C-alpha cells in the first residue's frame, strides 16, 4: 500500500500521520503525485519562480511530508 498525497499541505500531512498511525507491514512507503512535468516539478522543488502554481503546491506538500511537517 502506498498512501498518495498531492498538493494540499494540510491534507498531505494528515494522510501521512494517519498512514503512520495505522501502518501495517503492507504499507511500503508514501507516494507523492505531482500532475506536473518532471522539469516543472524540479523547478518548483528548487524554488524557481518559473514553476507553475500547481507544481509549487505539489512541491510544498512533498517538502512538508519529507521534512516532517
C-alpha atoms as a printed R data frame, in Angstrom:
   type eleno elety resid chain resno      x      y       z
1  ATOM     1    CA   UNK     A     1  0.000  0.000   0.000
2  ATOM     2    CA   UNK     A     2  1.231  3.484  -0.843
3  ATOM     3    CA   UNK     A     3 -0.655  6.444   0.645
4  ATOM     4    CA   UNK     A     4 -0.554  9.131  -2.053
5  ATOM     5    CA   UNK     A     5 -0.675 12.880  -1.485
6  ATOM     6    CA   UNK     A     6 -0.872 15.721  -3.959
7  ATOM     7    CA   UNK     A     7 -0.707 19.477  -3.460
8  ATOM     8    CA   UNK     A     8 -2.593 20.362  -0.270
9  ATOM     9    CA   UNK     A     9 -0.057 20.594   2.558
10 ATOM    10    CA   UNK     A    10 -2.517 20.029   5.418
11 ATOM    11    CA   UNK     A    11 -4.141 17.073   3.638
12 ATOM    12    CA   UNK     A    12 -0.740 15.550   2.820
13 ATOM    13    CA   UNK     A    13  0.387 15.826   6.441
14 ATOM    14    CA   UNK     A    14 -2.909 14.411   7.723
15 ATOM    15    CA   UNK     A    15 -2.635 11.493   5.295
16 ATOM    16    CA   UNK     A    16  0.971 10.849   6.315
17 ATOM    17    CA   UNK     A    17  0.121 10.945  10.007
18 ATOM    18    CA   UNK     A    18 -2.910  8.683   9.572
19 ATOM    19    CA   UNK     A    19 -0.905  6.230   7.476
20 ATOM    20    CA   UNK     A    20  1.883  6.106  10.069
21 ATOM    21    CA   UNK     A    21 -0.576  5.605  12.911
22 ATOM    22    CA   UNK     A    22 -2.398  2.782  11.116
23 ATOM    23    CA   UNK     A    23  0.513  1.246   9.214
24 ATOM    24    CA   UNK     A    24  0.762 -2.483   8.712
25 ATOM    25    CA   UNK     A    25  3.555 -4.483   7.134
26 ATOM    26    CA   UNK     A    26  1.762 -3.983   3.797
27 ATOM    27    CA   UNK     A    27  2.472 -0.247   3.744
28 ATOM    28    CA   UNK     A    28  5.733  0.203   1.886
29 ATOM    29    CA   UNK     A    29  6.063  3.977   1.748
30 ATOM    30    CA   UNK     A    30  4.479  7.214   0.591
31 ATOM    31    CA   UNK     A    31  3.822  8.262  -2.991
32 ATOM    32    CA   UNK     A    32  3.661 11.944  -3.869
33 ATOM    33    CA   UNK     A    33  1.741 12.655  -7.045
34 ATOM    34    CA   UNK     A    34  2.532 15.902  -8.843
35 ATOM    35    CA   UNK     A    35  0.479 16.081 -12.061
36 ATOM    36    CA   UNK     A    36  3.276 18.247 -13.471
37 ATOM    37    CA   UNK     A    37  6.105 17.605 -15.887
38 ATOM    38    CA   UNK     A    38  9.423 16.478 -14.458
39 ATOM    39    CA   UNK     A    39 11.023 19.783 -15.350
40 ATOM    40    CA   UNK     A    40  8.227 21.793 -13.770
41 ATOM    41    CA   UNK     A    41  8.310 19.864 -10.502
42 ATOM    42    CA   UNK     A    42 12.126 20.130 -10.439
43 ATOM    43    CA   UNK     A    43 11.846 23.919 -10.847
44 ATOM    44    CA   UNK     A    44  9.312 24.025  -8.013
45 ATOM    45    CA   UNK     A    45 11.489 21.894  -5.724
46 ATOM    46    CA   UNK     A    46 14.384 24.281  -6.427
47 ATOM    47    CA   UNK     A    47 12.156 27.318  -5.686
48 ATOM    48    CA   UNK     A    48 12.393 28.592  -9.267
49 ATOM    49    CA   UNK     A    49  9.727 31.297  -9.767
50 ATOM    50    CA   UNK     A    50  9.132 29.972 -13.311
51 ATOM    51    CA   UNK     A    51  7.467 26.822 -11.911
52 ATOM    52    CA   UNK     A    52  3.701 26.566 -12.338
53 ATOM    53    CA   UNK     A    53  1.441 27.199  -9.357
54 ATOM    54    CA   UNK     A    54  0.324 23.562  -9.388
55 ATOM    55    CA   UNK     A    55  3.935 22.346  -9.276
56 ATOM    56    CA   UNK     A    56  4.747 24.803  -6.477
57 ATOM    57    CA   UNK     A    57  1.830 23.487  -4.416
58 ATOM    58    CA   UNK     A    58  2.827 19.856  -5.017
59 ATOM    59    CA   UNK     A    59  6.433 20.654  -4.073
60 ATOM    60    CA   UNK     A    60  5.327 22.388  -0.863
61 ATOM    61    CA   UNK     A    61  3.267 19.340   0.125
62 ATOM    62    CA   UNK     A    62  6.118 16.954  -0.670
63 ATOM    63    CA   UNK     A    63  8.628 19.036   1.280
64 ATOM    64    CA   UNK     A    64  6.293 19.163   4.287
65 ATOM    65    CA   UNK     A    65  5.805 15.384   4.277
66 ATOM    66    CA   UNK     A    66  9.519 14.634   3.859
67 ATOM    67    CA   UNK     A    67 10.689 17.239   6.378
68 ATOM    68    CA   UNK     A    68  8.214 16.073   8.988
69 ATOM    69    CA   UNK     A    69  5.654 18.850   8.728
